[in-house]
């Protein structure tokens, strides 16, 4: 009897041990809780800018963007835009639009209330290919995002299929205005090529002295609108062969004596590049900008050149 009781206890113990061993895998694993739910890092997208720098952006979702510019990180939020995707935050605006197989992006400084861009810092772009899909929607597709159907401009003209390049453009000085120490001059960009093209954004403007050296003491600030129409964002300008688009340069002719300026630098040549292009177009144009800066408007159509009334 004692022998049977001992055997029964031994078998019961074995069954209990086996039951515990089988139940172990169903227990929660606390150390992994939370870590497995952490979101994966969004894919980085690199934009090549006209200045030579590269801006890295990430789009973790449809409502935000993360951008790295000159070693500094910016966290931005998505806001309403007339076209493309617009993000603001930390005093800057990041605005992207897809066009002609490229994603064009503009980085601008914002006004103190973070409502209006007051100065463009960089003009950038990247190709939209299978290796570089449009990520501004927060979704990474396996193939290029379909491009939106072009919307006819005023008059029913569809945007041109290719951006204008330096070799097909000719620059000339046009009319201007003056008053109270300020000067404004319009410059035209004529399409001298055989096919239509499109300009959108700001020209890259550099100034040269009489020896052909860059006038580094004067910077070109890009600001929305023009001297007569402030705050207007860039819009596409379609150029048929021989047609002209315009941009404006404004400057001051009074030395900034508060900053110790007694004379203003002499400029002999104005050099411009089309948005997204590096081929410069030069024009002999003598003037003396004071205050260390000039203001450059977006490229506009002929109908937008006249002063507001």
Residue pairs with C-beta under 8 A, 6 or more apart in sequence:
39 60
41 58
42 58
42 59
42 60
42 66
42 135
43 58
43 135
43 140
44 56
44 57
44 58
45 56
45 57
45 58
45 59
45 126
45 132
45 135
46 54
46 55
46 56
46 126
47 54
47 55
47 56
47 57
47 103
47 105
47 124
47 125
47 126
48 54
48 124
48 125
48 126
49 55
49 107
49 122
49 123
49 124
50 122
50 123
50 124
50 204
50 273
50 275
50 276
50 278
51 122
53 69
53 70
53 122
55 67
55 68
55 69
55 105
55 107
55 122
55 124
56 67
56 68
57 65
57 66
57 67
57 68
57 94
57 105
57 135
58 65
58 66
58 67
58 135
59 65
59 66
59 135
59 136
59 137
59 138
60 66
60 138
61 138
62 78
62 137
62 138
63 77
63 78
63 138
64 75
64 76
64 77
64 78
64 87
65 76
65 77
65 78
65 87
65 94
65 136
66 73
66 74
66 75
66 76
67 73
67 74
67 76
67 87
67 92
67 94
67 107
68 74
69 92
69 107
69 121
69 122
74 89
74 90
74 92
74 94
75 89
75 90
76 87
76 88
76 89
76 90
76 92
76 94
77 87
77 88
77 89
78 85
78 86
78 87
79 86
79 87
79 88
80 86
81 95
82 233
83 97
84 95
84 96
84 97
84 98
84 136
85 95
85 96
85 97
85 136
85 137
86 93
86 94
86 95
86 96
87 93
87 94
87 95
88 94
88 110
88 114
89 114
91 109
91 110
91 114
92 107
92 108
92 109
92 110
92 121
93 106
93 107
93 108
93 109
93 110
93 117
94 105
94 106
94 107
95 105
95 106
95 108
95 117
96 103
96 104
96 105
96 106
96 136
97 103
97 104
98 104
98 128
98 134
98 145
98 147
98 148
99 159
99 200
99 236
100 161
100 162
100 163
100 198
101 127
101 128
101 129
101 147
102 125
102 126
102 127
102 128
102 276
103 125
103 126
103 127
103 128
103 134
103 136
104 123
104 124
104 125
104 200
104 201
104 275
104 276
105 123
105 124
105 125
105 126
106 120
106 122
106 123
106 124
106 201
106 234
107 120
107 121
107 122
107 124
108 117
108 118
108 119
108 120
108 121
109 117
109 118
109 119
109 120
109 121
110 116
110 117
110 118
111 117
111 118
116 224
116 231
117 224
117 233
118 223
118 224
119 221
119 222
119 223
120 202
120 222
120 223
123 201
123 202
123 204
123 275
123 276
125 276
126 132
128 134
128 144
128 145
128 147
129 144
130 142
130 143
130 144
133 140
133 141
133 143
133 144
133 145
134 141
134 144
134 145
137 145
150 158
150 159
152 158
153 159
153 236
153 238
157 238
158 238
159 198
159 236
159 238
160 196
160 197
160 198
160 238
160 239
161 196
162 195
162 197
162 198
163 197
163 198
163 199
163 200
163 274
163 275
163 276
163 277
164 189
164 191
164 193
164 197
164 198
164 199
164 239
164 274
164 277
165 197
165 274
165 277
165 279
166 273
166 274
166 277
166 278
166 279
166 280
166 281
167 193
167 279
168 191
168 192
168 193
168 197
169 189
169 190
169 191
169 192
169 193
169 274
169 281
170 189
170 190
170 192
170 281
171 187
171 188
171 189
171 190
171 270
171 272
171 281
171 282
171 283
172 187
172 188
172 190
172 283
173 185
173 186
173 187
173 283
173 285
174 185
174 186
174 187
174 188
174 246
175 185
175 186
176 183
176 184
176 185
176 186
177 183
177 184
177 227
177 307
178 184
181 252
181 253
181 254
182 227
182 250
182 251
182 252
182 253
183 250
183 251
183 252
183 253
183 287
184 227
184 248
184 249
184 250
185 248
185 249
185 250
185 285
185 287
186 246
186 247
186 248
186 305
187 246
187 247
187 248
187 249
187 270
187 272
187 283
188 244
188 245
188 246
189 199
189 203
189 239
189 244
189 245
189 246
189 247
189 272
189 274
189 281
189 299
190 242
190 243
190 244
191 197
191 239
191 240
191 241
191 242
191 243
191 244
192 241
192 242
193 241
194 241
195 241
196 238
196 239
196 240
196 241
197 238
197 239
198 236
198 237
198 238
198 239
199 236
199 237
199 239
199 245
199 274
199 275
199 299
200 234
200 235
200 236
200 237
200 275
200 299
201 234
201 275
201 276
201 298
201 299
202 222
202 234
202 247
202 275
202 296
202 297
202 298
202 299
203 247
203 272
203 273
203 274
203 275
203 296
203 299
204 220
204 272
204 273
204 275
205 220
205 249
205 270
205 271
205 272
205 294
205 296
206 214
206 220
206 270
206 271
206 272
206 280
207 214
207 215
207 218
207 220
207 267
207 269
207 270
207 271
207 289
207 294
208 214
208 215
208 267
208 268
208 269
208 270
208 271
208 282
209 215
209 265
209 266
209 267
209 268
210 266
210 268
212 269
215 265
215 267
217 265
217 292
218 265
218 267
218 289
218 292
218 293
218 294
219 292
219 293
219 294
220 293
220 294
220 295
220 296
221 293
221 294
221 295
221 296
222 295
222 296
222 298
223 230
223 295
223 296
223 297
224 230
224 231
224 232
224 233
224 234
224 298
225 231
225 232
225 297
225 298
226 232
226 248
226 297
226 298
226 300
226 304
227 248
227 250
227 295
227 297
228 307
228 308
229 304
229 308
232 298
233 298
234 298
234 299
235 298
235 300
235 301
237 245
237 299
237 300
237 301
239 245
244 302
245 299
245 300
245 301
245 302
246 299
246 300
246 301
246 302
246 304
246 305
247 272
247 296
247 297
247 298
247 299
247 300
248 296
248 297
248 300
249 270
249 294
249 295
249 296
249 297
250 294
250 295
250 297
251 287
251 289
251 290
251 291
251 293
251 294
251 295
252 289
252 290
252 291
253 264
253 288
253 289
253 290
254 290
254 291
255 261
255 262
255 263
255 264
255 290
256 290
256 291
256 292
259 292
261 290
261 291
261 292
264 288
264 289
264 290
265 288
265 289
266 286
266 288
267 285
267 286
267 287
267 288
267 289
268 284
268 285
268 286
269 282
269 283
269 284
269 285
270 282
270 283
270 285
271 280
271 281
271 282
271 283
272 280
272 281
272 283
273 279
273 280
273 281
274 281
275 299
